[in-house]
Amino acid sequence: MRMDAAAHDPVVQMLGISVDFPGTRALDGVDLTLYPGEVHALMGENGAGKSTIVKALTGAYRVSAGEIRINGSPVSFTGTAGAEAEGIAAAFQEVDLCGNLSIGENVMLGREVRGRWGISWAATHRRASEILAELGLADLDPRAPLGALAPAIQQLVAIARAMVVHPKVLVLDEPTSSLEPVEVERLFRVIRRLRDQGVAILFVSHFLEQVFAISDRVTVLRDGRSQGVYPTRDLDRTELISLMMGQDIATLRTIGSQRRAHRVDPRGAPLFRAQGVGRRGEIEPTDLDLHRGEVVGLGGLRGSGRSELALLVAGVMRRDSGSMSVAGKQVGAAGPGAGTRSRVAFASEDRRDGGVIGELSLQDNLILALQAQRGWARPISRDERDAVVEHFMAAFNITAPSPATPVRYLSGGNQQKVLLARWLATRPRVMVLDEPTRGVDMASKVEIQARVAEMAMEGVAVLFISSELEEVVRLSDRIVVLKDRRKIGEVSNGPGVTVDTIIEMIAADNELDD
């Protein structure tokens, strides 16, 4: 913590905060203390509880247990207006601004300066100009149209809008996710200026080096629980990553042993080859080879470029550089259809919005990709449909009252297994799996990982992503390590490779840059 911050009483104390949703506890007894004049980072992987605690602090979620204190006094928020009244403002990753309005109109939206005859636009723009100048943004013309500006400038305008009421606390939720390095540094200058003015700043990010560059203290969350609070200057990078990732899962060791017995060393021409594949603002140009029967894991923290690379490989996201080929034939960059035609299958990490269709039955979900592959002019017969559904329900141990059950009524684990079975029914050459075990119970996790191993043994080339590095090490023949949207190296898996090997590669990369 900064020395000037330590001399003050806390502006926010969140004590034993729990947040419950139907059937699950998203946050379990978490403490968070914010001091004026400090930048406090909140770190954790997907599902750790970062967004939940932010929404509890900003009044979007009601807390189920615990207490929030502002300047020592207990408060209870019934909505975001209550949090704003207590001096808590926020700027989020998805900038909530109006592109058809000017910078000044966006900064003062809802707080325009009014005169005798209504809104005084001249006075409103002058006030916006003053706010921008206070943040070191005097070069921005408040009358310029917002929609023509770069995302980085729009993010700064969002912060200026939040600062109009001079809040005590500013929450910045993933503010740098779409910014280039030079733009990040400008944002950091604004953050430091606010910190020095005595604002308490909660900085939520998945970029490791940015957290070390800007924050004074770090709170680490995992699985809805706090793993501790640390002065940033005293925290080792390897220790931070370990706190976020957690420990090995003993019940999955058998799968790891089976995979080690069937390791594939790349030989001959790769089945899939990507050369210089990238997309501006998403991931730097990257080379990647996948061989038949090989599992290649992508290791890295959230924000490292794992999902972006997966989307490019599958053709779901259009690349703007590089080339890809499957079995020596070029894959176009025209969209998902190009990947499907090359028998590259993709299972999204978001099984509800990017995967299964809740209103359709289990059987319709399962044959959806197979039918799309054949074309709607060649409908699958009822007998073939029943045979495919019966086979994959048994192979994946999918539990449901009947194949006609709407998939929304299945458990998360069974939904994920339906999604994997859907793509395997198309007999893919390459299978891209983005977080296939996220949010499922232990039994489903074991079954899914076992099926990934079986895919490889059947000759499928698998690209595997997981936030749990233990899964990546357990299942992969090779591990490609990414950080800050670029590939920093790869390692051939073997007895000497552990989670610490990957963590040390990520941490050491910063030392090499220095």
N, C-alpha and C positions, 0 to 999 in steps of 0.2 A: 504494500500500500504506500502511496506517496506520503511524505512526512506532513504536508499541509492538510491532507485528507484525514490523517490519523488524529489530528488535533481537534476534530469536530465530532459531535454526536452523530449517529447514523440518521439519515433522512428516511430510509425504508428498512423495516425489519419484517421479514416473512418468517414466521416461527411455526415449525411443524405442519407445513401446508400439505394437505392431501386433496386430490381431486378425483372424484369417482364418475365413471360413465356406466351405463347398463352392462353389467357382467364383467367389468374390469376396473382396476384402480390405476389411473394414468400417472398419478403423483402420490408418493407415499412418505409423508413426514419430512418434507424438505425445508431446510432453512436457507435464507438468502438475506444478506445484509449489504446495503449500499450506503456509501459515505459521500458527502459532497466533495467535489474536486477529485474524483477518481474515476477511472475506466475499469469496470468490473466485467470480465469476460465470462460467458456461460458456454461450456463445452460439453459435447456428448454426441454419440452417433444417432442414427435414425431411431426414433422411438424412445429416446432417453428421457424425454419429458421437457425439453427446452421450450417448445412452443406452448406447452400446457402451463408452465410457470409464468411465461410472458403474458398469456391471456388471463391468468389469475391476477397478475399485478395490474394489468390495464383494464380490468373489470369485465372482460369478455366472458370469463368463466367464473362461476361461483365456487368457492372453496368448500369442500366437504368437512374438513377439520383443520384446525390451526388458526393462527391469528396474523393479521397484517397491521403493522403500526406505521404511521407517518409522523415523523418528528416526535416519537414516543407515545402518540395517542392511538388507540385501537380504531380501526375503520372497517366498514363493511360496504363493499361495492355491489350495487344492483345492476350496474351497467358501465359502459365506458365513460359516460358523462360524469359519473361519480369519481372515477379515477382522475379524469382531467381536472375536475374541481379541486382535487387534492394536489395538483401540480405534477401529474404524471402524463407525459406525452410520448408518442411513439412514431417511428418511421419504419415501414416494413419493406421486405424484399420486393414485393409487387407494389410499385409506386402507384398510389391512389390519387392521381392528379388528372386534370382535364386538358388534353392536348390542344383543344380548340381555343383555350384561353391564353392570356399572356402570363409571363412569369409572375408579375405583380398580382394579377387576379388570382392565380393559384396560391401564392403565399398568403393572401388576405382572405381567401374564400371563407365566407361565413363570418368574417370579422372586418368587413369593409368599413371605412370611415364614412360616417353619415353626417350630412349637413342639414340645412333647413329644408331643402327640396329633395331629400333622399340621399342616395350614395354619391359622395364626392369622389369621382375617379381620379382626379388630380391628387387629392390628399391621400387616397388609397395607395396610389403608386409611389408617392413620396414616403409613406410609412413602410411600404415594402422595400424601398431602396435603403431605408435606415436599417431594417432587419438584416438585409443582405450584407450591408457594410459591417454590421456588428459581427458577422460570421467570416469576415475577410473575403466577401464575394462582391465587392463594390464594382467589379468589372462586368457584372451581369446587368443588362438593361431590363428593368422591370416591365417595359412595354413590349419586349420581344416575344414572339409566339413560342409557347413551350414545346409544341409538337415538333418543331424543327430541331430541337436540341438533342444532344447525345444522352444515352441513359445515365451517364455519370453526372451530368449537369442536372438532370431531372431528379436524381437522388439527392443532390444538394438542395434543390428547391423544396423537396419534401421535408428535409430537416429544417429549412428556414420556416416553412409553414408550421411545423411543430413548435418552433421557438417563439412564435408571435406572442404567446401568453407568458413567456419567461418561466417555463416549468422548472421544478426542482429536480426532476428526474427525466432523462431522455432514454427511451428504449430503442436501440437500433438492431432490428432483427434481420440478419443476413444482408447488410447493406452493400456488400462488395461482390455479391455473387455474379454480377454481369459486367464487372468493371475490369479494365486493363490496368496494369501496374502503375502507370503514370496517373491514372484517374484515382486509383486507391490512395496514392500519396496525397493528392489534393483533398480527398475526403478526410484523411487522417489529420491534415492541418486544421480543418474545421473542428474535428473532434477534440484535438488538443486545446484549441482556443476555448471551446466550451468548458472543458475540464478545468482550465485555468481560471475561468470565470466562476467556478464553484458548482457547476452542474454535476450531478451524479449520473454517470452514463453506464447503462447495461448494454454490453456489446455481445451479441449472439452471432457466432460464426463457426464455420467448419474449416476455415483456413488456418492451419497451425501457425505458420510464420507470421501471419497478420496479428494473431492473438499475442504472440510474444513481442511484436513490434509496438502495439498500442496499449496493452492493458497493464493495470497495476496489480490486480488480483484475479484469480480464476476459481470459479466453482465448477466442479465436474459432476455431471449426472450420468447415471447408467440405469436403465430399466426402471425409471421413475424414482430412483433413490439417489441421494447425494453421496458422492465418493470422497468428498472433502473440499476444503477451501484453502488455496495456496497463494502466497505472494509469487507473482510471475517470475521475478528475478531469481527466486530460489527453486524454481520448478524445472527439473530436467525434462527435455522433450520426450525421451524414452519413457520416463515415468508417467508423463501425461497421457501418452498413447496407450500405455498399459492400463491406466485407470479407466479410460474410455472403453477399451475393448473387453476387459474381463478375463476370466480364466478358462482353461480347457474344460470340456464337457466329457466326463469319464465314460458316459454311456455310449459314446460314438467311437471309442478307440478301436472297436472291432472293424468298422468300416475303414478306418485309417490303415489297419494292418492288411486288409484285403487289397486296398489300393496300392500299397507298397509292394505287394506281391505281383502286381500287374502293371508296374511302371512302364511307360512307353518312352523310349529315347527317340527323338526325331531322326528319321532316316528318309532319304530320297526327297522328292519334290513335295512341298506342302499341299494339302488338299485346298486350303484357303490361304490366300496371301493378300495382305494390305501393305501398300507402299506409299508412305507420305500422306496417309489419310488424315484429314483434319477439317475443322470448321472454325472460322474466326470467332473468337469470343467464347468458344466452347471447349476446344482441345487443340493443342498444337499438333502439327503433322507427325504421324506415328506409323511405325512399321510393326506388323504383326503377322506371324505365321501360325497356322494350325494344321496339325497332321491327323490322319485317320486314327481313331482310337485314342486320341490324346485329350486330356483335360488341361486347359491352360487357365490358371486363375489370375484374376486382376486384384492385386493387393494395393491398398491405399485407403486413406480416410475419405469420408464424404467430402465432395468438392475437389477430389484429386483428378477427376475426369473419367472415373470408372464407367458410370452409366452413359456418359456421352460417347465414349469409345464403343460401347455395346450397341448403342443406337445407330452409329455409323456403320458398324460391321453388318448389322441386320438390315440396313437400308431404310430404317424407320426415319432417321434424320438425314437430310441431304448433305453430302460432303461438298466442300468447295475447293478441296485440293486432294491430290493423290489418286490412286487406282486400286481396284480390288478384283480378284479373280477366284473362281471356284473350279477346281480340276482343270486349270489352265485356261478357262474361258472367262473373258472379262465380264464383270457385273456393272451394269449401268448405274447412274446416280439419280435416276428419275423418281425414286421413292420406294415404298415397301414392296411394291409388286416385283421390282427387279430382284430383291433378295428372295422372295417367295419362289420365283421362277427358277432360281439357282438352288432351290431347296435349302435355304438358310432360314431357320425358324427362330423366333424370338419370343421369350416369355418375360413379360414386363414385371417389374417389382411392384407395380400397383395393380393387383389382381382385380380390383373392383372397377377402376376407371380405364385401365389399359389391358384388361384381361377378360375374365369371365363376364357374361351378360346375365345379371341377376334375374331378369324376368323370364329368360328362356330356361327350358328344362335341362337337367344334367345331360341327357342324350343329345339334345340339340347343340349344347355348348361343346360337347366332345367331338362331334363330327363337323363342326363349323369350318375349320381350316381345311379339312379334307374335301369338303364340298366346294369351297372357294378355289382350291387348287384345280379341281376338275372342271370348274365352270358350271354356272347355274343351268346351262342347257343340258347337262348330263346329271340329273338328280340321282343321289344314292338310293338304291332300293331299300325297302324296309328290312329285308332279310340281311343285307350287308350291314345296314345300320345296326341292327340288333347284334350281329356277330362282333362288330367292332366295339360296340359299347360293352358287351359282356366280357370281351377279352381284356379291355383296359380297366374296367372296374375291378376285375380279379387281379390283374397285374399290379395295380396301384393300391389295392385294398381300400377302394373308395366306399365309404359307408353312407348309404342313403336309403330312405324308405322304398324308393323305386327309381328307375331311370327317368321317369316322367316328373320327378320332383323338381320344382324350380330351384336353380342353383343357389339363389339367395338364402335358402333355408339351410344350406350346408355349413359346417364349421369352416373356419379359415383354412385349416389344414386340408380338408377335403376339396375346397375350392381350388387351392393351389395344385393339388394332384390332378384335378380335372383339367386345369390349364396346361400342365405338362403333358398329360395324356393326349390332349387335343393336338399338340404339335407333333408328338411322336407318331400319331396316326398318319401323318403325311410322309413318314419315312425320310426325315431330313438327313442331309449330309453334314450340316453344321447346326449345332444347337447353341443359342446364346441365352444364358440364364442369368437374369438380373435379380438378385436377392430372392431365390426360389424358396428359402426357408424362413423369410422374415415374418414374424407375427404368428407362427404356427406352434402348436404344442409339441412336446418332446417326441411323442410317438410319431407324429407326422414328419418331424424333422429327420428322424432316423430313416423313415421309409423313403423320403425324398432324396436324401443323400445316397442311400443304397441304390436308388434308381439311376441317379447321375453316374454312379460307378458302372452300372450295367450298360448304360448308353455307350460309354467309352469302350467297354468290352465287345459291344456289337459293331464297333467301327465308326461310330459317330464322333466327329470332332466337336468338343465342347468348350465353349468360353464361359467361365463360371465367375460370378461376382457375389461376394458376401461381405457385409460389414464385420462379420466375425472372422478374424484372421485364422482362427483355429480351423474353420471349415475350409478355407482356401488351402492351408497347408495339408490338411487331411486328404483332400480329394485331388489335388493338382499334380500333374507331371512336371509342369513348368509354372513359374509364377512371374508375371510381368508386374513390376511395381511402378505406380504412378503417384505423382504429387503435384499439386497446384496446376492441374490440367496439362501435364506433360509426362512422358515416360522417362523414368530416371534409371531404369535398368531391369534386368530379369535374372532369375536364378533357376537352375535345374534342381528339382526337388530331390531329396534323398535323406538318409538317416541324420545328417548333421544340420538339416534345415528345420528351424522352429519358428514360432511366432516372433521370438526375439530377433531372429535373422531379418525378418521383414521390417520390424519396428526400427532396428538399428540402421537399415538402409534408408528409411524415410528420415530419421533424425540426422544421419550423417550427411545427407544431401545438402542440408543447410550449411554445414561446416565446410563442405567443398566449395559452395558458392562464395563463402567469406574468404 
